């Protein structure tokens, strides 16, 4: 395979709409990023969490620098990642701004505990992760926040909440595997092909 080097001086303009459309094809797990301490807390719904390293346990999240969570993460040097279960759609929508709630108002109606770092963590999340900021890399409109994992609380729940094509989707390993088995082509028939 020949790779033709691209002239870095010639950039193709990609519209924001085209980029958003392409990213809608990327399925993402839904998490709530929490920030702040005491009564000065806020949070936001994201699909931009990813693991960075297992040793040491590190993850990163991309956050708009205009988001209310960003200055609190910068000030306190900590944030929480709450990976949502399939039945936590109402929490995802609340932290995405549905209903106009802001700051500490978004936490009402759910049970939260305070992590060692001081950030709120969601009781009943698939995983609630307490992170210390290791570095923030600012690019364009966002900050890439690298967090060292300090503590994790995992639940026994298995159905996750995902976001795909502009909609929330429940992903349940057991139920989805059973559905796929019902509609898949039996392995025997593939041998004769």
C-alpha positions in Angstrom: 0.0 0.0 0.0 1.4 3.4 -1.0 0.7 6.3 1.2 0.8 9.6 -0.5 1.9 12.4 1.8 -0.5 15.2 2.1 0.6 18.8 1.7 0.1 20.1 5.2 -0.2 23.6 3.8 -3.4 22.7 1.9 -6.3 22.2 4.3 -9.7 21.0 3.3 -12.4 22.9 5.0 -14.8 20.6 6.8 -18.0 22.2 8.0 -19.2 21.9 11.6 -22.4 20.3 10.4 -20.5 17.6 8.4 -18.3 16.9 11.4 -21.2 16.6 13.8 -22.9 14.3 11.3 -19.9 12.1 11.1 -19.5 12.0 14.9 -23.2 10.9 15.3 -22.1 7.6 13.8 -19.7 7.1 16.8 -21.5 5.4 19.6 -20.5 6.7 23.0 -21.0 5.7 26.6 -22.9 8.3 28.5 -21.3 9.7 31.7 -21.8 12.6 34.0 -18.7 14.6 34.8 -19.0 16.2 38.2 -16.9 19.1 39.6 -16.7 21.3 42.6 -17.0 21.0 46.4 -19.7 21.6 49.0 -22.5 23.7 47.5 -20.4 25.0 44.7 -20.9 22.0 42.4 -22.0 21.4 38.9 -21.9 18.7 36.3 -22.5 17.9 32.7 -23.4 14.9 30.4 -20.6 13.8 28.1 -19.7 10.9 25.8 -16.1 12.0 25.6 -14.6 9.9 28.3 -11.9 7.4 27.4 -9.2 5.4 29.2 -5.7 6.6 28.6 -3.6 4.2 30.6 -4.0 1.2 32.9 -0.7 1.7 34.7 -1.1 4.1 36.2 -5.0 4.2 35.9 -5.6 7.3 33.9 -8.4 8.6 31.8 -9.2 11.7 29.8 -12.3 13.7 29.1 -12.8 16.6 26.6 -14.7 19.5 28.1 -15.8 22.8 26.5 -13.9 25.6 28.1 -17.2 27.6 28.3 -18.9 24.8 30.3 -19.6 25.6 34.0 -17.6 22.5 35.0 -14.4 23.6 33.4 -13.3 26.4 35.9 -14.3 24.2 38.9 -12.1 21.3 37.6 -9.3 23.7 37.0 -9.7 25.4 40.5 -10.1 22.2 42.6 -7.9 19.9 40.5 -10.4 17.0 40.7 -13.5 15.7 38.9 -15.8 12.7 39.0 -16.8 10.4 36.1 -20.1 8.7 36.6 -20.8 6.0 34.0 -24.6 5.8 33.6 -26.7 2.7 33.7 -29.5 2.2 31.0 -32.2 3.3 33.4 -30.5 6.7 34.3 -31.8 8.5 31.2 -33.5 11.2 33.3 -30.1 12.0 35.0 -28.4 12.2 31.6 -31.0 14.7 30.3 -31.0 16.8 33.5 -27.2 17.2 33.3 -27.4 17.9 29.6 -29.5 21.0 30.5 -33.0 19.7 29.8 -35.4 21.7 32.0 -33.0 24.6 32.4 -31.5 23.4 35.7 -28.0 24.6 36.4 -25.2 24.0 39.0 -26.3 22.2 42.2 -29.9 22.1 41.0 -29.0 19.3 38.6 -28.1 17.0 41.5 -31.7 17.0 43.0 -33.6 13.8 42.7 -30.6 11.5 42.7 -28.4 10.1 45.5 -24.9 11.3 45.7 -21.9 10.7 47.9 -18.8 12.9 48.4 -15.6 11.4 47.1 -12.2 11.8 48.9 -11.4 14.6 46.4 -14.6 16.4 47.4 -16.5 15.9 44.1 -20.0 14.3 44.1 -20.3 10.7 42.8 -23.6 9.1 41.8 -24.9 6.2 43.8 -26.1 3.5 41.5 -23.9 4.5 38.5 -22.3 1.6 36.7 -19.0 3.0 37.8 -18.2 6.1 39.8 -14.6 7.3 39.4 -12.8 9.9 41.5 -10.1 11.6 39.5 -7.3 14.0 40.3 -6.3 16.3 37.4 -2.9 15.5 36.1 -2.9 17.9 33.2 -5.2 20.0 31.1 -4.3 20.5 27.4 -6.2 23.4 25.8 -7.0 23.1 22.1 -9.5 25.2 20.2 -12.8 25.4 22.2 -12.1 22.5 24.6 -9.8 21.3 27.3 -8.5 17.8 27.3 -8.5 16.9 31.0 -6.2 14.0 31.9 -7.2 12.5 35.3 -5.4 10.1 37.5 -7.9 7.7 39.0 -7.8 7.8 42.8 -10.8 5.6 43.6 -13.5 3.6 41.8 -16.9 2.3 43.0 -18.3 -0.3 40.6 -21.9 -1.6 40.8 -23.1 -5.1 39.8 -25.4 -3.6 37.2 -24.7 -4.5 33.6 -27.0 -2.4 31.3 -25.3 0.8 30.1 -26.6 4.0 28.6 -25.1 4.9 25.2 -25.6 7.8 22.8 -25.9 7.1 19.0 -27.4 9.1 16.2 -28.7 11.8 18.5 -30.6 9.4 20.8 -30.0 7.6 24.0 -29.8 3.9 23.6 -29.8 1.1 26.3 -27.1 -1.5 25.9 -27.6 -4.7 27.8 -25.0 -7.4 27.2 -27.3 -10.3 28.2 -30.4 -9.1 26.4 -28.5 -7.9 23.3 -26.5 -11.2 23.0 -29.8 -13.1 23.2 -31.4 -10.9 20.4 -28.3 -11.3 18.2 -28.4 -15.1 18.6 -32.1 -15.1 17.5 -31.4 -13.3 14.3 -27.9 -14.5 13.4 -27.1 -17.0 10.7 -26.4 -20.4 12.2 -22.7 -21.4 12.0 -23.6 -24.6 10.1 -24.9 -22.8 7.1 -21.8 -20.7 6.8 -19.6 -23.8 6.3 -21.4 -24.7 3.0 -20.8 -21.3 1.5 
